């Protein structure tokens, strides 16, 4: 599963423009219909002075935290399930060694 999508530059600039027009967060939220993104983007603009997304460093994880917890729950339900069978049950392509790493 993915962590999420980056917010488009036009959307970010719209939030900054509306905030510059002295509109409240609730008024801007009614216009853009994304309250979580609104708070995040305005905070980033105040802290960094721009709306550009920060570049990510390092290699992304093969499994998200959510996927890891799902695997642990499945193993707790059925402790005798093998890693290849568990990998087959997952919706995304995951190698057996990543599942085994969770329990080492």
N, C-alpha and C positions, 0 to 999 in steps of 0.2 A: 504494500500500500504506500501511496505517496504521502509526503508530509503536507503538501499543499501547493498551490500555484503562486507565482509571483504576481503582485498587483501591477497592472499596466501603468505606464508612465502618465498617460492621460488622466486616469482615475486619481492618481496621486496628486497631479497638478490641480485637478478640480477641487480636491479637498483643501489644498493650501490656498487656492484662490478664494473659496468660500469662507475659510477661516480669516483671510485677510480682509474680507468685507464685513468683519465683526459679527458673523452669524454664530449662533450658539451651536453646541454639539447636537442638540436635539433637532434643530432646524436642518443642519447638514445631514444628519442621519435619515431624516425623512426624504431628502433629495437623493442621496446615494444608496440608501437602503442596506448599508453594511456598517453596523455600529462598531464591531470589533476592528475592522480595517481602519475605520475613521480614527479611533483612538491610537492605534499603532502608528499610522502614518503621520498624524499630527505630532505625536511624541518624537518620532524620528526626525521630523523637520525641525523641531525646537532644539533637539540635542545635537544634530549634525549639521543643520543649516541647509540640507538638500533633501530631495525625496528619492534619490537613487537607492536601489537595493544594494545591500552590502554583499560583497563576494564571499562565497563560502570557502573555507579552507579545509583541507583534508578529504579523505574518501568517505562517501556516504555509507551508512550501515547497510548491510544486506537485509536485515530484519528490523522493522520499526519496533518501538517499545510495545505497541499494541499487538503486533504479530507475536512477539516473544511471550507476552502474557497469555495469548490464545493458545499457544503451544503448551505452555505450562499447565493451563487448565485442562487441555485434552489428555495430557499425560497423567494428571491427578485423577481424572475419571477412569482412565484405563492404563494402569502402570505397565502392562505387558505389551503395549503397542511398540512396534519397532520404528526406528527412525525413517527407513525408506517408506513404510506405510503411512507414517505421519506426513512425510514430504509429499506423498501422492494426494493426501486429503486436502492439503493447503491449496488455495486458489492460485497462488503465484508460484513460479518456479523457484524452489529453494533446494539447495543441495543438502544431502544428509549430514555433512560435517557441521553445518551451521546449527542444525537442530541438536546435534550431539554436544556442541559447545555450551549450550544453555545448561546442561546438566553435569558438566565436569567441574 
